Amino acid sequence: MGTTVGDYVLQRLREWGVEHVFGYAGDGINGLLSAWQKAGDEPRFVQARHEEMAAFEAVGYAKFTGRVGVCTATSGPGAIHLLNGLYDAKLDHVPMVAIVGQTARSAMGGSYQQEVDLHTLYKDVASDYCETVMVAEQLPNVLDRAIRIAASRRTVTALIIPSDVQELEYTPPSHAFKMVPSSIDLTWSAPVPAADQLERAAEILNAGSRVAILVGQGARGAAGEVTELAELTGAGVAKALLGKDVLPDELPWVTGSIGLLGTRPSYELMMDCDTLLVVGSNFPYSQFLPEFGQARAVQIDLDPTMVGMRYPFDVNLVGDAARTLRALIPLVRRKDDRSWRSGIEDNVGRWWEVMERRAFTSADPINPELVFHELSHRLPQDAILAADSGSAANWYARHIRIRGDMRGSLSGTLATMGPGVPYVIGAKFGLPDRPCYALVGDGAMQMNGINELITIAKYWQEWADPRLVVAVLHNNDLNQVTWELRAMGGSPQFLPSQELPEFPYAGYARLLGLHGVTAEKPEEVGPAWEEALRADRPCVVEFRTDPAVPPIPPHATWDQIEKALESIVRGDSDRSSMIKQGFKSKVQEFLPGRS
């Protein structure tokens, strides 16, 4: 036989410029695996330890490279396992293509082994495009459309290929009735709103005296334009978590992250502004935006289906962030009164003092805020960071100061546990010459990070730069959920669900041939980071942290305080430490500045 369908799928992926496919083997994709063998492993098949991790690795690859992520899995259980990673991509608007096997066509509908109705299973996560290849002539059209739709709509698509179809001889679509030929070119023009819409937006920005800007990941290519507009309007700029790397935190008017994991200056910026501009963000928590009616508001977003939500915007501009801002800037007048900007900068300066004081507040044994504070200034200018869900995300949001060409991300909308380590593995395959850092709690590490250390051990010697650091907050507690129980439900810590078993993370890394470092005292934190950052191979650095250090919101409501007090009354297992650490952390905000 000449070229099979499996051969052609890989050939077409190469023609699209796909260099890596993250996956796990199974007999439902044997035809593809055989084709990979014949193709000399091009595109590269990256073997994860589990299909969910393969999907997360593809998400990390796509997030940090800007390219389409591709993952593959066998029929039935393999396709099921991909789902969580695919939903992470869908909810964070990451372009992703899943190529999955299916039982042979002759067995379909016969309750055969591993037969799952994949169209029903994937109809939500791949709602934009999910197709089954039944004959060879459907290619290349269905594969081309899957890639084109994923890239242009920044979403998840799926291609289902029955096992027997993968082994058919490939015959292209002919010039005939009901045949669908295809082409590869992927170009589209970035839209810019009409002139009258830009004028309406400019009128609002010009009329306001206290302008606030909120940026999300959709503004990543518009940092210069956001900076220019902020200088014209005297605005402060807050960042949604997925947009944390849009602007450097060295700018004195950048207030940092917004929301429950955000900063006090961002909260104050939103509560006191009279004008709001949102660029490339779909930040969902409206309670952290200005009171309804307080501010006139403008939104800029590339996706027309995502505008007009979260806040009663006066003008919704559908367009590319950078091009729209470039067209808007000439219409905006510079504000001579800089008192609003001056106040924002004072708040930001004080906030960083508070963060430093909180980091050096004593804890038993190590304050987790100190871990992130000591890392931040040591990070290389080109670092790539992935924070896992949990309390680690709090400290990443507040203590890590973005500068230079740093990139950072996390599971923003799904907020799933476990992507921290596979994200940086995916990043390493896409950008092998950049240092990567995964900031992970011990719950996420036990869930799946431990196994993905095996993947790191398998591949790290191929990377141009071997620096990959996994930092583990070892506190034997599912800490974020513990604090949510306290703050939202007034419930004490429920040890059967929250307490984690002991595990030697750094020791396990050493067993795999990686580097391992452990810090058990505050004075060991800085040296542990130094050792991890200069290691000649990937490193797990394990910090014994205090679970009683509270991730206090930028504006803790009386209801949250009352609920936390209720948990103490009901007999929280860690109540004495919780009271002590909560008081010590919060009091730092009220101490006078160093000046």
TORFI-687258 format. One record per residue (C-alpha): residue number from 1; x, z negated, y. Coordinates in steps of 0.2 Angstrom, whole numbers, plus 5000, padded with zeros to 4 digits. Layout:
BEGIN
    k     u     w     v
  NUM     X     Z     Y
...
% end
This chain:
BEGIN
    k     u     w     v
    1  5000  5000  5000
    2  5006  5004  5018
    3  5001  4993  5032
    4  4988  4979  5028
    5  4976  4971  5040
    6  4987  4956  5040
    7  5002  4966  5045
    8  4992  4974  5059
    9  4986  4958  5066
   10  5004  4952  5068
   11  5010  4969  5075
   12  4996  4968  5088
   13  5001  4950  5093
   14  5019  4956  5095
   15  5012  4970  5106
   16  5003  4957  5117
   17  5019  4948  5119
   18  5014  4933  5108
   19  5030  4925  5102
   20  5024  4909  5094
   21  5009  4905  5083
   22  5006  4886  5078
   23  4998  4883  5062
   24  4997  4876  5044
   25  4997  4886  5028
   26  4982  4888  5016
   27  4976  4901  5003
   28  4963  4907  5016
   29  4976  4915  5026
   30  4988  4920  5012
   31  4986  4938  5017
   32  4993  4934  5035
   33  5007  4923  5027
   34  5012  4937  5017
   35  5012  4948  5032
   36  5023  4935  5041
   37  5036  4936  5027
   38  5037  4955  5028
   39  5038  4954  5047
   40  5053  4943  5047
   41  5043  4929  5055
   42  5038  4938  5071
   43  5029  4931  5080
   44  5037  4914  5075
   45  5026  4903  5064
   46  5028  4885  5069
   47  5023  4873  5056
   48  5014  4857  5062
   49  5010  4843  5050
   50  4991  4845  5052
   51  4980  4858  5059
   52  4974  4847  5074
   53  4993  4845  5079
   54  4995  4864  5078
   55  4981  4866  5090
   56  4988  4853  5102
   57  5005  4861  5101
   58  4997  4878  5106
   59  4988  4869  5120
   60  5004  4861  5126
   61  5013  4878  5125
   62  4999  4887  5135
   63  4998  4873  5148
   64  5017  4873  5152
   65  5020  4891  5150
   66  5004  4899  5158
   67  5003  4910  5143
   68  4989  4911  5130
   69  4991  4899  5116
   70  4988  4905  5098
   71  4985  4894  5083
   72  4980  4898  5065
   73  4973  4889  5050
   74  4965  4892  5033
   75  4947  4893  5029
   76  4935  4877  5028
   77  4945  4861  5031
   78  4959  4870  5040
   79  4947  4878  5053
   80  4938  4861  5054
   81  4954  4852  5058
   82  4958  4864  5073
   83  4942  4859  5082
   84  4948  4844  5092
   85  4963  4853  5099
   86  4952  4868  5103
   87  4940  4857  5112
   88  4955  4850  5122
   89  4959  4868  5127
   90  4941  4873  5131
   91  4938  4857  5142
   92  4954  4859  5152
   93  4952  4878  5154
   94  4967  4883  5144
   95  4968  4900  5136
   96  4968  4899  5117
   97  4965  4910  5103
   98  4962  4903  5085
   99  4964  4915  5070
  100  4956  4907  5055
  101  4953  4912  5037
  102  4937  4913  5028
  103  4932  4915  5009
  104  4932  4932  5002
  105  4917  4943  5007
  106  4911  4944  4989
  107  4909  4925  4989
  108  4901  4923  5006
  109  4884  4915  5004
  110  4888  4908  4987
  111  4892  4890  4991
  112  4910  4894  4986
  113  4925  4883  4988
  114  4930  4880  5006
  115  4915  4891  5012
  116  4910  4884  5029
  117  4898  4893  5041
  118  4912  4896  5054
  119  4901  4905  5066
  120  4890  4890  5067
  121  4905  4878  5068
  122  4914  4887  5082
  123  4899  4893  5092
  124  4901  4880  5105
  125  4920  4878  5106
  126  4923  4897  5106
  127  4906  4901  5114
  128  4914  4915  5125
  129  4920  4925  5110
  130  4919  4922  5091
  131  4920  4936  5079
  132  4922  4940  5060
  133  4932  4955  5055
  134  4923  4963  5041
  135  4932  4980  5040
  136  4949  4986  5046
  137  4942  4997  5059
  138  4936  4982  5069
  139  4954  4980  5074
  140  4962  4981  5086
  141  4946  4979  5097
  142  4941  4961  5091
  143  4959  4954  5093
  144  4961  4963  5110
  145  4945  4956  5116
  146  4949  4938  5110
  147  4966  4938  5119
  148  4959  4946  5135
  149  4944  4935  5136
  150  4954  4919  5133
  151  4967  4924  5146
  152  4954  4930  5160
  153  4941  4916  5157
  154  4954  4902  5153
  155  4944  4897  5138
  156  4945  4897  5119
  157  4941  4912  5108
  158  4941  4913  5089
  159  4944  4927  5076
  160  4938  4924  5058
  161  4946  4935  5045
  162  4940  4934  5027
  163  4954  4932  5014
  164  4951  4949  5006
  165  4950  4958  5022
  166  4968  4952  5027
  167  4974  4962  5012
  168  4965  4978  5015
  169  4974  4994  5020
  170  4973  4995  5039
  171  4964  5011  5045
  172  4962  5012  5064
  173  4945  5016  5072
  174  4942  5035  5073
  175  4935  5045  5087
  176  4918  5044  5080
  177  4900  5036  5082
  178  4900  5017  5081
  179  4919  5016  5082
  180  4926  5005  5096
  181  4944  5009  5101
  182  4954  4997  5112
  183  4969  4995  5123
  184  4981  4982  5128
  185  4984  4982  5147
  186  4979  4965  5154
  187  4977  4966  5173
  188  4964  4960  5185
  189  4963  4957  5204
  190  4962  4940  5211
  191  4946  4939  5222
  192  4945  4933  5240
  193  4929  4927  5248
  194  4921  4938  5262
  195  4926  4935  5280
  196  4909  4927  5285
  197  4911  4914  5272
  198  4929  4910  5277
  199  4923  4908  5295
  200  4910  4896  5290
  201  4923  4886  5280
  202  4935  4886  5295
  203  4921  4880  5307
  204  4919  4864  5296
  205  4938  4861  5295
  206  4940  4863  5313
  207  4925  4852  5318
  208  4932  4837  5307
  209  4944  4824  5314
  210  4948  4816  5297
  211  4951  4829  5284
  212  4954  4825  5266
  213  4960  4838  5253
  214  4958  4836  5234
  215  4968  4848  5223
  216  4967  4851  5205
  217  4976  4862  5192
  218  4968  4878  5200
  219  4979  4875  5215
  220  4995  4875  5206
  221  5000  4892  5212
  222  4995  4888  5230
  223  5007  4873  5234
  224  5014  4882  5250
  225  4997  4886  5256
  226  4990  4869  5253
  227  5005  4861  5262
  228  5002  4873  5277
  229  4984  4869  5279
  230  4987  4850  5277
  231  5000  4851  5291
  232  4987  4861  5302
  233  4973  4849  5299
  234  4983  4833  5298
  235  4975  4830  5281
  236  4980  4819  5267
  237  4980  4827  5250
  238  4974  4818  5234
  239  4977  4825  5217
  240  4966  4826  5201
  241  4976  4821  5186
  242  4977  4839  5180
  243  4984  4843  5197
  244  4997  4829  5198
  245  5011  4842  5198
  246  5004  4853  5211
  247  5013  4844  5225
  248  5028  4833  5225
  249  5025  4814  5228
  250  5039  4814  5240
  251  5028  4821  5254
  252  5022  4806  5264
  253  5004  4812  5266
  254  5002  4815  5247
  255  4991  4800  5242
  256  4993  4803  5223
  257  4980  4803  5209
  258  4962  4800  5212
  259  4949  4791  5201
  260  4949  4776  5190
  261  4967  4779  5186
  262  4971  4784  5204
  263  4979  4776  5219
  264  4973  4765  5233
  265  4978  4777  5246
  266  4968  4791  5238
  267  4953  4780  5237
  268  4954  4775  5255
  269  4957  4794  5260
  270  4940  4798  5252
  271  4931  4783  5258
  272  4936  4786  5276
  273  4936  4805  5279
  274  4923  4815  5288
  275  4928  4832  5280
  276  4933  4836  5262
  277  4941  4852  5255
  278  4942  4853  5236
  279  4954  4867  5229
  280  4954  4871  5211
  281  4947  4855  5204
  282  4932  4850  5195
  283  4935  4831  5197
  284  4919  4824  5189
  285  4918  4806  5195
  286  4908  4808  5211
  287  4909  4789  5215
  288  4927  4792  5220
  289  4922  4806  5232
  290  4915  4802  5250
  291  4898  4795  5251
  292  4885  4808  5251
  293  4881  4813  5269
  294  4897  4805  5275
  295  4908  4821  5275
  296  4905  4840  5277
  297  4913  4848  5262
  298  4921  4865  5257
  299  4926  4870  5239
  300  4937  4884  5233
  301  4937  4889  5215
  302  4941  4904  5205
  303  4926  4902  5193
  304  4909  4905  5201
  305  4901  4895  5187
  306  4910  4879  5192
  307  4907  4878  5211
  308  4894  4867  5219
  309  4895  4853  5207
  310  4900  4835  5210
  311  4897  4835  5228
  312  4884  4843  5241
  313  4897  4856  5247
  314  4892  4865  5263
  315  4902  4881  5258
  316  4907  4886  5241
  317  4921  4899  5241
  318  4924  4909  5225
  319  4942  4916  5225
  320  4960  4913  5220
  321  4966  4898  5228
  322  4982  4905  5236
  323  4974  4921  5242
  324  4959  4912  5249
  325  4969  4899  5258
  326  4980  4913  5265
  327  4965  4921  5272
  328  4958  4904  5278
  329  4973  4898  5287
  330  4973  4910  5302
  331  4956  4904  5306
  332  4960  4885  5306
  333  4966  4877  5323
  334  4980  4864  5323
  335  4974  4846  5327
  336  4984  4838  5340
  337  4978  4820  5337
  338  4989  4814  5322
  339  4982  4797  5321
  340  4973  4800  5305
  341  4988  4808  5297
  342  4999  4793  5303
  343  4987  4781  5295
  344  4987  4790  5278
  345  5006  4790  5278
  346  5006  4771  5282
  347  4994  4768  5267
  348  5005  4779  5256
  349  5021  4770  5261
  350  5013  4753  5258
  351  5006  4759  5241
  352  5023  4763  5234
  353  5030  4746  5239
  354  5015  4738  5230
  355  5019  4749  5215
  356  5037  4743  5215
  357  5032  4725  5217
  358  5019  4727  5202
  359  5033  4735  5191
  360  5044  4720  5194
  361  5031  4707  5191
  362  5036  4696  5176
  363  5027  4699  5159
  364  5029  4694  5141
  365  5040  4702  5136
  366  5040  4718  5146
  367  5029  4724  5160
  368  5023  4742  5155
  369  5023  4747  5174
  370  5042  4743  5174
  371  5044  4756  5160
  372  5037  4770  5170
  373  5044  4764  5187
  374  5062  4764  5179
  375  5059  4781  5172
  376  5052  4790  5187
  377  5068  4790  5198
  378  5079  4795  5182
  379  5069  4810  5178
  380  5078  4827  5180
  381  5070  4839  5193
  382  5065  4851  5179
  383  5057  4838  5168
  384  5041  4842  5158
  385  5030  4826  5155
  386  5015  4824  5144
  387  5005  4807  5144
  388  4994  4802  5130
  389  4976  4795  5133
  390  4976  4776  5135
  391  4984  4764  5146
  392  5000  4775  5146
  393  4989  4788  5157
  394  4987  4774  5170
  395  5005  4771  5172
  396  5009  4789  5172
  397  4996  4793  5185
  398  5002  4779  5197
  399  5021  4777  5194
  400  5028  4794  5190
  401  5033  4803  5206
  402  5033  4821  5204
  403  5047  4831  5213
  404  5057  4847  5211
  405  5050  4858  5198
  406  5043  4844  5187
  407  5027  4848  5177
  408  5015  4836  5169
  409  4999  4836  5160
  410  4988  4826  5148
  411  4971  4828  5140
  412  4961  4828  5156
  413  4943  4831  5152
  414  4942  4828  5133
  415  4953  4813  5135
  416  4957  4813  5117
  417  4970  4803  5109
  418  4985  4810  5101
  419  4991  4826  5111
  420  5006  4818  5119
  421  5019  4822  5106
  422  5012  4839  5101
  423  5011  4844  5119
  424  5029  4842  5121
  425  5033  4851  5105
  426  5023  4866  5111
  427  5032  4865  5128
  428  5049  4865  5119
  429  5045  4881  5110
  430  5039  4890  5126
  431  5053  4882  5137
  432  5067  4877  5126
  433  5080  4874  5140
  434  5069  4861  5149
  435  5069  4842  5145
  436  5053  4835  5139
  437  5046  4818  5139
  438  5030  4811  5129
  439  5023  4795  5136
  440  5013  4787  5122
  441  5004  4771  5117
  442  5007  4764  5100
  443  4989  4768  5095
  444  4991  4787  5098
  445  5008  4786  5090
  446  5001  4779  5074
  447  4986  4791  5075
  448  4997  4806  5073
  449  5013  4805  5084
  450  5023  4797  5069
  451  5020  4813  5059
  452  5024  4825  5072
  453  5042  4817  5073
  454  5044  4826  5057
  455  5040  4842  5066
  456  5053  4838  5079
  457  5066  4834  5066
  458  5063  4851  5058
  459  5065  4861  5073
  460  5075  4852  5087
  461  5092  4860  5083
  462  5085  4877  5087
  463  5081  4872  5105
  464  5093  4877  5119
  465  5092  4859  5127
  466  5090  4846  5113
  467  5082  4833  5126
  468  5065  4827  5120
  469  5061  4809  5123
  470  5046  4800  5115
  471  5042  4784  5124
  472  5031  4772  5114
  473  5022  4757  5122
  474  5023  4745  5108
  475  5010  4731  5111
  476  5000  4731  5095
  477  4984  4734  5104
  478  4972  4748  5108
  479  4975  4743  5126
  480  4964  4755  5136
  481  4948  4751  5125
  482  4952  4733  5126
  483  4952  4733  5145
  484  4936  4744  5145
  485  4927  4731  5134
  486  4932  4718  5146
  487  4928  4727  5162
  488  4913  4737  5157
  489  4904  4727  5144
  490  4910  4709  5148
  491  4916  4708  5129
  492  4931  4699  5123
  493  4945  4708  5114
  494  4938  4712  5096
  495  4954  4710  5086
  496  4947  4719  5070
  497  4945  4735  5080
  498  4959  4733  5093
  499  4974  4725  5084
  500  4987  4737  5077
  501  4998  4735  5063
  502  5017  4733  5066
  503  5028  4748  5064
  504  5046  4751  5068
  505  5045  4767  5079
  506  5063  4768  5084
  507  5069  4764  5066
  508  5058  4778  5059
  509  5065  4790  5071
  510  5083  4786  5065
  511  5077  4788  5047
  512  5073  4806  5052
  513  5090  4809  5059
  514  5084  4807  5077
  515  5090  4795  5090
  516  5081  4778  5091
  517  5082  4765  5105
  518  5072  4748  5107
  519  5070  4738  5122
  520  5063  4720  5120
  521  5067  4712  5137
  522  5065  4718  5155
  523  5083  4719  5158
  524  5085  4731  5143
  525  5072  4744  5151
  526  5084  4753  5162
  527  5098  4754  5149
  528  5086  4760  5136
  529  5081  4775  5147
  530  5099  4779  5151
  531  5103  4779  5132
  532  5088  4790  5128
  533  5091  4802  5142
  534  5109  4806  5137
  535  5106  4807  5119
  536  5112  4823  5110
  537  5096  4824  5100
  538  5077  4820  5102
  539  5075  4801  5104
  540  5061  4789  5102
  541  5063  4774  5114
  542  5052  4759  5110
  543  5047  4747  5123
  544  5039  4730  5118
  545  5026  4728  5131
  546  5014  4715  5137
  547  4995  4720  5133
  548  4989  4708  5146
  549  4995  4718  5161
  550  4979  4725  5168
  551  4976  4743  5173
  552  4967  4738  5189
  553  4957  4752  5196
  554  4961  4757  5215
  555  4944  4749  5219
  556  4939  4736  5207
  557  4920  4733  5209
  558  4912  4716  5209
  559  4903  4721  5193
  560  4920  4725  5184
  561  4927  4708  5190
  562  4912  4699  5184
  563  4912  4708  5167
  564  4930  4704  5165
  565  4926  4685  5169
  566  4912  4686  5156
  567  4925  4691  5143
  568  4935  4676  5147
  569  4921  4664  5145
  570  4916  4672  5129
  571  4933  4668  5122
  572  4945  4683  5124
  573  4960  4681  5112
  574  4972  4684  5126
  575  4963  4676  5140
  576  4977  4665  5147
  577  4989  4679  5149
  578  4975  4691  5155
  579  4971  4679  5170
  580  4989  4676  5174
  581  4994  4694  5174
  582  4978  4700  5182
  583  4981  4688  5197
  584  5000  4693  5198
  585  4996  4711  5198
  586  4982  4711  5211
  587  4991  4699  5223
  588  5005  4712  5226
  589  4992  4722  5236
  590  4990  4709  5248
  591  5008  4704  5251
  592  5015  4710  5268
  593  5026  4726  5268
  594  5045  4724  5268
  595  5045  4729  5286
% end
